[in-house]
Amino acid sequence: MGRFIAGTIAVIVGLFVAGVIAVWLFKALLGAAFYLIVGAVVVGGAIYLYGKAKKGLGSGRNQRRIEAAMSTWKQRNR
């Protein structure tokens, strides 16, 4: 009878420890996934805004002025 109780307690403690470790690992993985998703959204938003700003500057007269200035700068700084 003593061995049965000791074995049962050992199994219960083992399951408890395994559950605690599993919950901790699950939280850590979800936290890492959350940070990866937030980072991807931030970087994607920055790329989107950069593209919009570049496209906004690159249309019409402004683009020709920028290209002329770059050409002049390149010729001066050979």
C-alpha positions in Angstrom: 0.0 0.0 0.0 2.9 2.4 0.8 4.5 1.9 -2.6 1.2 2.5 -4.4 0.7 5.8 -2.6 4.3 6.9 -3.2 4.0 5.9 -6.9 0.7 7.8 -7.2 2.2 10.9 -5.6 5.3 10.7 -7.8 3.1 10.5 -11.0 0.9 13.4 -9.8 4.0 15.5 -9.1 5.6 14.5 -12.4 2.4 15.5 -14.3 2.3 18.8 -12.4 6.0 19.6 -13.2 5.5 18.6 -16.9 2.4 20.8 -17.1 4.2 23.8 -15.5 7.1 23.4 -18.0 4.6 23.0 -21.0 2.7 26.2 -20.0 5.9 28.2 -19.5 7.2 27.0 -22.9 3.9 27.8 -24.6 3.9 31.3 -23.2 7.5 31.8 -24.3 6.7 30.7 -27.8 3.5 32.8 -28.1 5.4 35.8 -26.8 8.1 35.3 -29.4 5.5 34.9 -32.1 3.8 38.1 -30.9 7.0 40.1 -31.1 7.8 38.7 -34.6 4.3 39.7 -35.8 4.6 43.2 -34.3 8.0 43.6 -35.8 6.8 42.5 -39.2 3.9 45.0 -39.1 6.2 47.8 -38.1 8.8 47.1 -40.8 6.1 46.5 -43.4 4.4 49.8 -42.5 7.7 51.6 -42.7 8.4 50.2 -46.2 4.9 51.1 -47.3 5.3 54.7 -46.0 8.7 55.0 -47.6 7.3 53.9 -50.9 4.4 56.3 -50.7 6.8 59.2 -49.9 9.2 58.2 -52.7 6.4 58.0 -55.2 5.0 61.3 -54.0 8.4 63.0 -54.5 9.0 61.2 -57.8 6.2 62.6 -59.9 6.3 65.4 -62.4 8.4 68.5 -62.0 9.9 67.6 -58.6 11.3 64.4 -60.0 13.0 66.2 -62.9 14.5 68.8 -60.5 15.8 66.0 -58.2 17.4 64.2 -61.2 19.0 67.4 -62.5 20.4 68.2 -59.1 21.8 64.6 -58.8 23.3 64.9 -62.3 25.0 68.2 -61.4 26.2 66.8 -58.1 27.7 63.7 -59.8 29.4 65.8 -62.4 31.0 68.1 -59.8 32.1 65.2 -57.6 33.9 63.0 -60.0 
